[in-house]
Amino acid sequence: MTRSTRPAGRQRPSGAFGPVRDEARNARIIEAVLDLIIENGYADLTMAAVSARAGVAKATVYRRWASREDLVADALETLMLPPVPAEATAAGTLREDLIATLTHSSACLQPQGRRFSAVLAAATGSHPQITDTLRERYITGQREGIAACLHRAQERGEITANRAELLLAPDRMEIAAAVGVMVLQEDLLGAVLDVDGIARLVDQVLLPLISPTPTG
């Protein structure tokens, strides 16, 4: 799938390692990864198990992904960082845009997505490479999603270009604070955010931080 605002997946270049890529077969492999992680956890995931569940040869998986970590990274992005929903790009206000974007990217409407995220988070102690997966894909993706909301708000005239640039500066904490809540929601809140929880996060955290202040 194409995501112009995010880095490409970790698949090897099509044609460089075997036959031309079959996207339907790739989708079966990704689904197999998701099912196996949810059923058995990350520690027991193997390329052989993925190939068996997907009904493809193990060599087919290795032709497309160099490692288990790369395969899981693409599976994570597929589940947790889907394309921007139409209701976000069509939103009339920054609030509506943020709620639609974070609801979609948090997978809070998908119980499978919530469990997958929890399994990956639980695996970070014994499998630190998954920390990199979460950081590079989920955290970066959430930041980019919020940044896109700010740019759309700028185009609508809700915030100025200077304000958007200030909020997106590397040393600013507004977006980082919201993303931190998204990543650690179960530890911080004792539960996974639902749609109403996402709305409260936007109303009580993001919008007050984003709104211009006399010093900002």
N, C-alpha and C positions, 0 to 999 in steps of 0.2 A: 504494500500500500504506500501511497505517497504522502509525505508530510513535509511540506516545504519549510516549515518553521522549526523542524527538529533534525538532529543528525540522522543519517541513514542508519538502518539496522546493521547488525554485525555479520550479516551473511557474506559469504565469499562472493566475488564478482561472478555473475552469470556467464557461463561459457568457459570460465577459466578452469573449472574443476568438473568436467563431465558434461552431461547433456544440458540443453537449454532448460532453465528453471520452469517448473510446473507449479504455478501459484496455488492451484487447488491442493496439490500434494503438500506444499508448504503449510497450508492452512491445517491440514490433517495432523501434521507433525506438531504444530503449535498447540492444537487442541489436546493432543496426547500429552504434551508437557504439562499443561494446566491440570488435566485430569489426574496425572500421576503425582504431581506435587500436592494436590489437595488430598489425595487418597493416602499417600505414604510419606510425605514430607520431602524436603530437598535432599537430605542426606542419602536417601535410598534411590535417588533419581540417577539413572544411567542412560547412556545413548542407546544401549541395546534394548532397554525397556521401552524407551520412546519409539524406537523403530518397530518393535513388536506391536505396540498399541496402535501405531499409525498404519501398520500393514505395509511397511516399506523396508528395504534392505538397510542395514546399519551403514553401509557405504554411502547410501543416498543422504542420510543425515549428515555424515561427515563431509560430504561434498559441499554442503550448504553452510554448515557451522563448524568452525575449527575446534570448538570446545563446548562442554556442557554449560559453562558460564555464559558464552555468547548466545547459546540457544535459549537459556533462561532469560537473558536480557531482552531478547526479541519477544519472548512470550510475555514478559512483564509489560513491555511497551504496548503490545497488542491489547492486553486486558486493562491496564491501568491508565494508559495515555491514548485513548481513542481520538479520532479526528474531532476537531472543534464542532460542536453541534450547531445546527442551523439556528436554534433559538438564541444562541449566544451572539452570533454575527448579526442577527436580526433584532437584537435587544434595543430598546429605546433609551435605556438608562444604564449607567455604570453598575448600579446595584443589580439590575436584572441580568446583565452580562456576567458579573462575577458569580452570582448564584448558579446560573446555567452552566458556566464553565467549570466551576469547582464541583458541582453535583455530578457532572459528566465525568470529569477526570478522576474523581475520588472513587468511582464505581460504587457509590453508596446505594444505587438502585439494583446492584447485582450482588447477591449474597456470595456467589462464587468468587467474585473479585475481592470482597472483603476478607474472605478466608485465605485466599492466595497471598494477599499482602501480609496477613498475620503470620503465615507460615514462613515467608521470606524474612520477615523481621525477626522471628524467633531463631532463624538459622544463622544470624550474623555472628554470634559468639563462636560457634564451631566452624563456620565457613565465612571468614572475613571478606572474601571476594564478593559476597552478596551485598555487603555494605557499599561497595563501589557501584554495583548494579543499581541499588536504590538511589544512591547519590546522583549518578550520571543520568539515569532515566527518569525516575519518579520525581525527585526533588527539582532537577533541572526543568523537567516538563511542567511541573506545577508553576514554577517561577515564570516560564515562558508563557503559560496560559494567562497568568495574571498580567504580565507585561502586555500581551495582546489586548486584554480588556482595557488597559490604560491607553493604549494607542487608539483604540476605537472610541474611547471617551474623548480623547483629544480631538479626533476628527469630528465628533458631534458638538464640540465646544464646551464640554463639561469641565475639562481641566485644560490648563495651558500647556504648551510645548515645554516650557521651562519646568513646570511642576512635574510633568511626566519624566523628563530627563533627570530631575533631582531624585525622584522616587526610585528610578532604575539604576542609580549610581551604585557601584559595588559596595560602598561602605554604609549604605542606608539599611535600616533594620525593619522598615515597615513590612515589606513583602516577605522577608526572612521570618518574621514573627508569625505571619499567617501560615506560611509553608510549614514551619515548625509544628504548629498545632495540627495541621493535616497529617504530618508524618507520625507524630506521637500521640494522636488523639486517644487511643485506648489507655495509654499510660497516664496521660494528663487528665482525661475526663472520665475514665472508667467505662467507656463505651465507644462504639464506632458512631461517627456522626451520620444522622439521617438527613433528609432534605431540610427539615426544620432546623436541624443543628447547623447545617451549612449556611442557612439564612441568618442564624444568630451570629455565626462567625463573621459573616460579611457585615452585618449591622453593628456588631459590638467591637469588632477588632479592625477589620480592613478599612471600612469607610471612615471611621474616626481618625485612623492613621493617615489615610490618603487625603482627607479634606485639608485644604490649605489652612495654614495657621499664620498668625502675624509674623512669626520668625521663619516660616518655611516658604 
